[in-house]
Amino acid sequence: MNKTWHIGGLALLLAVTSGCSQVADQLPFTGPKAEIPIQETDGIKQVAAVKGEHLAVYDGKEWKPYFWSGVNLGATTPGHFPGELSPTKEDYLRWFAQMKEMHTDVVRVYTILPPHFYEALDEFNRTQEEPLRLLQGIWSPEEELIGENGEGNDAYTPEITDKFKAEIKDIVDVVHGQANLPARPGHASGEYTTDVSKYMLGWIVGTEWYQRAVQVTNERHPGAKPYHGQYFQAASDASPFESWLAEMLDTLGQAEMKYKWQHPVAFTNWVTTDPLTHPNEPLAEEDLVPVDPMHVTATDKWQAGYFASYHIYPYYPDFLRFEPKYQTYKDSEGNINPYAGYLHDMREHHKGIPLMVSEFGVPSSRGMAHKGPLDRNQGMHTEQEQGRINADLYKSIYNEGYDGAILFAWTDEWFKITWNTVELELPADRRPMWRNRLTNEEHFGLIAMEPGESADKMILLDGKTEDWDGQEHTKTQSYADFDLTVTHDEAHVYLLLQKKQGSWDWSRDKLDIGFDVLKGGSTTADIAPGVTFSKPAEFLLHMEGPEASRLLVNSAYDPFSWLYGEVRKELPHDPRYRQAEAGLFLPWNLALSRALYLPSMKQQIPFETLEVGVMKPGITDPADKEFNSLADWYAKDGVLEIRIPWMMLGYTDPGTQQVWNYPYEVNGYEPVASPGINVEPVLRDKMAGAGVLESTGHAAKSATEEAAALLYSWEKWDLPVYHERKKAGFDMISEAFGEHNEVKK
């Protein structure tokens, strides 16, 4: 759901072990049945309503406004796409308990979930003094609005409007426990008999509106009469698209009034279609057309009221980095805070109605997709940094006078894509089967979805080797001065190099490891003069210590320089890059932003990249006080452990052993079968002179005579195994959520 890059109490539980959930009877459902006060006026029932400028709930005597702290909950688990609706009832029961442990008030879902979700919510809430409330989303016909060619379709097209109205009516029936939905691919189905209306905080209608669809709709209906419905209406200055939205909200009102219930209503919106203007936004698409919630209102007959809901992330669109007034804005604590500056302007625009940020957050991914102000980037955060930044964003939302903040997201989602890695995740239908550490969108969760069936079966970078002993898929090869062992899981390839004598000493040791994953490559490397590998390499890991360790890619195999240098001509390009055998190894880069022009400042911003191949040391044991979720290697005494994300070794789908082909040869990105990974380490002594090996005493070109490359292969997999873990930032969010219940005065 996040951003424009898409193509579109635990203490009460036993330890979480695997993707197979805990059984329901492990939850200590011993509390008294919660009685939810319901106000009934003129035969209409309400538990939540807009009172003044705030979202309030009825406590049996009066309406109490709160600042609503929540999380967004997706519809899937590793190995599945959202349409498969894979979480079980036991998953939901476990997650609800963890949410409550974290002081979560409300869970937001995006669409109709299976009957057992609503059963689990009711079962859980019947044990709670304060229920976990529900913000129920309604998925709009997103693909139809975008269109096959991405040019956008008219929202008033009967197929789009009729489909959306049918979805709205179905979901109202679902929430009130009066639905029996037929089986349809990609949709929840079954008999819904559990009424969760008493737990509802409100409705959020639709998805992030595709700006070209909004534009097309407005252009095709000039002078359209504003919609005036029984429960919702468009203002006189509403655009045709805003008027269409009023009609969709009115459809919801009519459907819910069949049950004599009302809940507060909003529609989804995001920064791309906000009602403000951004003079320094470099991409016209990101400030193309507004969708203004202030142009839609509830009528007097909709007593539950109407509020505004936005997805607001700190790193995109680019005006958040470059709009001058935001770069100097000081928040309530006296700190420069561009995110708070934007929140302030949005709060000013939406005077008179409650305003909620229903998505925000940053990911704990190994890769990054975009830079943000104050290093609130779209990725490349440790779990601790993720927790701290998310807590800071949450506090900004609270301090700027909003009514709620719903963090994205509860769990990591392996199916997700982002713009700078998606073309290398092939075949696309295999994405959920492995964890791509470079795809930031996969790592927004508070709950890490870790590869492996349990925590005690993971390889940890900690200088200890006991975890290697129990691995099922390992291969070892001995060299003169060290042994090399290789294994893998659904996220990484792991290397263990154990010296036979002495310790790893980066004042003397220089280690080069060649990786051959496909026919082609080079047996020499410009960065490792004097070394000749037995197998031509696509990748080279060059290690000389904490500040000088990098994974590099053969220039002819490098997807980055091929696309942005050879094809798009946006960066300098050397014709020699085409020659795999030349042994030119380039930095492993990800694009973060193409060159930009800031219109109001008349300033050019150069192409931005991240050298994702920089390898950082650290410990990856979450129980260790030095835990670093971004660590790539760790050396202690004679033990050196390394982990490398699959994509950084060329794999488009490790489960079927496919890598991308040489892009210059096939003029694009295409998957091709890999025979496995030839791993070839060469260790040299910096003090022994150039080209002399510590391990053999021979010239570097003869290094492989004693032992050649280790060929590592593995069995193909389909459904991955995984386990859950609270991330290191979980407690930071729990503390922040626990501090803010009352709306800011």
Secondary structure, 3 states (H helix, E strand, C coil): CCCCCCCCCHHHCCCCCCCCCCCHHHCCCCCCCCCCCCEEECCEEECEEEECCEEEEECCCCEEECCEEEEEECCCCCCCCHHHCCCCHHHHHHHHHHHHHCCCCEEEECCCCCHHHHHHHHHHHCCCCCCCEEEEEECCCHHHHHCCCCCCCCCCCHHHHHHHHHHHHHHHHHHCCCEEECCECCECCEEECCCCHHHEEEEEECCCCCHHHHHHHHHHCCCCCCCECCCEEECCCCCHHHHHHHHHHHHHHHHHHCCCECCCEEEEEEHHHCCCCCCCCCCHHHHCCCCCHHHEEECCCCCCCECEEEECCCCCCCHHHHCHHHHCCECCCCCECHHHHHHHHHHHHCCCCCEEEEECCCCCCCCECCCCHHHCCCECCCHHHHHHHHHHHHHHHHHCCCCEEEECCCECCCCCCCCCCHHHCCCHHHHHHCCCCCCHHHHCCCEEEEECCCHHHCCCCCCCCHHHHCCCCCEEEECCCEEEEEEECCCEEEEEEEECCCCCCCCCEEEEEEEECCCCCECCCCCCCCCCCCCCECEEEEECCCCCEEEEEEHHHCHHHHHHHHHCCCCCCCHHHHCHHHCCEEECEEEEECCEEECCCCEEECCEEEECCECCECECCCCCCCECCCCCEEEECCEEEEEEEHHHHCEEEHHHCEEECCHHHHCCCCEEECCCEEEEEEEEEHHHCCCEECCCCCEHHHCCCCCCCEEECCCCCCCCCEEEEECCCHHHHHHHHHHCCCCCC
